[in-house]
Amino acid sequence: MILDEDLYRRLRFLLERCWAGDENDQRAIAKFKRESADEDISEEDLTEIIRERYPDYGHSPRVEPVAPKPWFSEPQTEGKNETFTPTPAQESWADQVLAEELPDPKPKRKPKVFNRQSHEKKQWKLDLVAYFNRSKLNRRTGFTADSLRSQMTTLITTRTMYNYLEELFKEGEIKRWRQPREAGEKIAYRHWYSSLDNPDPKYVRWIEIG
């Protein structure tokens, strides 16, 4: 699947928005296909994008084979209908043994509540790492929070972008260069971020600082 970068990112964001707004997978997929109908994209490429969120989409369910019944059934011997009536002492002993051996029932776990803000933050950080490593040029280029924010089609503040980049740096996912301020600037440092594959010695990893 070879798509224009802006078109791919726009469709990915549209799919995430439809998925986050509806817990029913079929309705979310149907909504995504309706809203992406005006885009210049083939049905196969659209299916590949949907499978990034729903891997089983478009696959027919697997049918388990049914074991054939035997042609002949062996005769079964009928046993005598014997009944056993325990005494009160045996009943109390059996109840005590069962109470000691059976474990206490585990409390049911509450279902996880979908946190949209946490999900969007995780998706942003994944997209940023992918952007840093998308091409050879990107892997050798440094970006500031402001320059990255200006390239995004989704609204996000520079402060939020800076926080995401700092978290990625401390998690060891990207490198950073602290450029000293120039004359006339009010900031102490200007932070530049880049891929882990950037050979420029100015860019270092979090583990190399301290």
C-alpha positions in Angstrom: 0.0 0.0 0.0 1.6 3.2 -1.2 -0.3 6.3 -0.2 0.3 10.0 0.0 1.6 10.8 3.5 -1.0 13.4 4.3 -3.8 11.2 3.0 -2.7 8.3 5.1 -2.4 10.4 8.2 -5.8 12.0 7.6 -7.4 8.6 7.2 -5.7 7.1 10.2 -6.9 10.0 12.4 -10.4 9.6 11.0 -10.4 5.9 11.8 -9.2 6.6 15.4 -11.9 9.2 15.8 -14.6 6.9 14.7 -13.3 4.1 16.9 -13.1 6.3 20.0 -16.6 7.6 19.5 -18.4 4.2 19.2 -17.7 1.0 21.2 -19.4 -1.1 18.4 -16.8 -2.1 15.9 -19.2 -2.6 13.0 -20.7 0.8 13.5 -17.3 2.5 13.8 -16.1 0.8 10.6 -19.3 1.8 8.7 -19.0 5.4 9.9 -15.3 5.5 8.8 -16.2 4.2 5.3 -19.0 6.7 4.9 -16.8 9.7 6.0 -13.9 8.6 3.8 -16.0 8.0 0.7 -14.9 11.3 -0.9 -11.2 10.4 -0.6 -9.3 9.2 -3.7 -8.4 5.7 -2.4 -9.0 2.2 -3.5 -11.1 -0.4 -1.6 -8.0 -2.5 -1.0 -6.0 0.3 0.5 -9.0 1.3 2.6 -9.3 -2.3 3.9 -5.5 -2.3 4.8 -6.0 0.9 6.9 -9.0 -0.6 8.7 -7.0 -3.8 9.5 -4.4 -1.7 11.3 -7.1 -1.2 14.0 -9.3 -4.3 13.3 -6.9 -7.1 12.2 -9.8 -9.6 11.6 -11.8 -7.2 9.3 -12.6 -8.8 5.9 -11.5 -12.3 6.9 -14.2 -15.1 6.9 -14.5 -16.9 10.3 -12.8 -20.2 10.6 -15.1 -23.2 10.5 -14.0 -26.0 12.7 -14.3 -29.5 11.2 -16.9 -31.8 12.7 -15.8 -35.3 13.7 -17.7 -38.0 11.9 -20.0 -40.2 13.9 -19.0 -43.9 14.2 -20.9 -46.3 12.0 -21.4 -48.8 14.9 -21.8 -48.1 18.6 -20.6 -50.6 21.1 -23.3 -52.0 23.4 -23.3 -50.5 26.9 -23.9 -52.7 29.9 -26.6 -51.4 32.2 -25.5 -51.2 35.8 -27.7 -51.8 38.8 -29.6 -48.8 40.1 -28.1 -48.6 43.5 -28.7 -45.6 45.9 -26.5 -44.5 48.8 -27.9 -42.5 51.7 -25.1 -40.9 53.8 -25.5 -40.7 57.6 -25.6 -37.3 59.3 -22.0 -37.8 60.5 -20.8 -38.5 56.9 -22.6 -35.4 55.6 -21.0 -33.1 58.2 -17.5 -34.6 57.4 -18.0 -34.1 53.7 -19.1 -30.5 54.1 -16.1 -29.8 56.2 -13.7 -31.3 53.6 -15.3 -29.3 50.8 -15.1 -26.1 52.8 -11.4 -26.6 53.4 -10.5 -27.6 49.8 -12.6 -25.2 47.8 -10.9 -21.8 47.3 -12.7 -18.6 48.0 -14.3 -17.2 44.9 -12.3 -14.4 43.4 -14.0 -11.0 43.1 -14.9 -10.1 39.6 -12.6 -7.5 38.0 -14.3 -4.3 37.0 -14.1 -3.6 33.2 -11.5 -1.0 32.2 -12.9 2.4 31.4 -11.8 3.8 28.1 -9.7 6.8 28.7 -9.7 8.9 25.5 -7.1 11.4 26.6 -4.6 8.6 27.5 -5.3 6.8 24.2 -4.7 10.0 22.1 -1.5 10.7 24.0 -0.2 7.2 23.4 -1.1 7.5 19.7 0.7 10.8 19.4 3.9 9.4 20.8 3.8 6.4 18.5 3.3 8.8 15.5 6.2 11.0 16.5 8.6 8.1 16.7 7.4 6.9 13.4 7.9 10.4 11.9 11.5 10.6 13.2 12.3 7.3 11.5 10.2 7.7 8.3 13.0 8.5 5.9 16.8 8.9 5.8 16.4 12.6 5.8 14.2 12.6 8.9 16.6 10.3 10.7 19.4 12.9 10.2 17.3 16.0 11.0 16.6 17.7 14.3 13.1 19.1 15.1 11.9 21.5 17.8 8.5 21.2 19.4 7.3 24.3 17.5 8.5 23.0 14.1 6.8 19.7 14.6 3.5 21.2 15.7 3.4 23.4 12.6 3.5 20.3 10.4 0.6 18.6 12.1 -2.9 18.8 10.7 -4.5 18.1 14.2 -4.6 21.0 16.6 -2.2 20.6 19.5 -0.3 23.2 21.6 3.4 23.6 21.5 3.6 22.9 25.3 1.8 19.6 24.8 4.1 18.7 22.0 7.1 19.6 24.1 5.9 17.4 27.0 5.4 14.4 24.6 8.9 14.8 23.2 10.4 15.1 26.7 8.7 11.9 27.7 9.9 10.1 24.6 13.4 11.3 25.3 13.4 10.0 28.9 11.9 6.7 27.7 14.9 6.3 25.4 12.9 6.5 22.2 14.6 9.6 20.7 17.7 11.8 21.1 17.9 15.4 22.2 20.3 18.4 21.8 20.2 21.3 24.1 21.3 24.3 22.1 22.6 27.2 24.2 20.6 30.4 23.8 21.8 33.0 21.4 22.2 36.7 22.1 18.8 38.4 22.8 16.9 35.2 23.5 15.0 34.9 26.8 15.2 31.1 26.9 18.0 29.2 28.5 18.2 26.4 25.9 16.5 25.5 22.7 15.7 21.7 22.6 16.1 19.8 19.4 14.9 16.2 19.0 15.9 13.6 16.5 15.9 9.8 15.7 18.1 7.4 17.6 19.9 6.7 14.3 21.1 10.3 14.0 25.0 10.1 13.9 25.4 13.8 14.9 27.4 13.7 18.2 25.5 16.8 19.5 22.4 14.6 19.9 22.5 12.3 22.9 20.2 9.8 24.6 18.8 10.2 28.1 21.0 7.3 29.4 24.1 9.1 28.2 23.4 12.2 30.3 23.7 11.0 33.8 
